[in-house]
Amino acid sequence: MQRHMIETLAVDMRLHERDAYRKGFHLVCGIDEAGRGPLAGPVVAAAVILSKSVRLPGITDSKKLTAEQREDFFEKIQARALAIGIGVVDNAEIDRINILQATFRAMSGAVAQLSVAPDFLLIDGPYKLPLSIGQKGIPHGDSLSISIAAASIIAKVHRDRLMCRFHEEFPRYGFDSHKGYGTARHYEALRRYGPCALHRVTFKGVLHNVERRVDADEEPL
């Protein structure tokens, strides 16, 4: 925790926003996603526009925060943001167009859901979206930009809540604990029960464990 605080204090989380303001932009939107790596569930993206005056001390990449800290920032962002948009692309679409394209689609969808139109986008990663809006991709942007960090928290909390709801429908997989990521418990459930309607069947972790299940089923008595 102490190391995290030192790292956060050392980074000017408003640097990229101020640069955009100096260039004449007014509504700067941070964009990030949650759920590119899991074996199941959707990929969720969030787009967040903060005012120039908003301060969120200690904010950073959602992965560096505890669940309790994420929930606290989530409520603060919801209360203080000028606009928030969320885009969701389900596992079937991920399998159809691949996870990177699904991520871009979720990000574009999040921007489309904003109640206020942004004039500049800050995107986590070295990416550019197919949108006619000025934009800048920032590798590790969720640790470098207040807007992207806010988007990372909104996306992460929203997706975690979705996975907890999916757990009620598919309780044998433990989605409420691992949120679809490839844990030992998740792999064991895949080998035992096979994939459910939420699984990304093109992902190696799903295919490998289904194949192991088939091989086990075919073993002679």
Secondary structure, DSSP 8 states (H G I E B T S, - for coil): -HHHHHHHHHS-TTHHHHHHHHTT---EEEEEEE-SS-SBS-EEEEEEE--TT---TT---GGGS-HHHHHHHHHHHHHH-SEEEEEEE-HHHHHHH-HHHHHHHHHHHHHHT-SS--SEEEEESS---SSSSEEEEETTGGGT-HHHHHHHHHHHHHHHHHHHHHHHHSGGG-HHHHTT---HHHHHHHHHH---TTB-TTSHHHHHHHHHHHHHHTS--
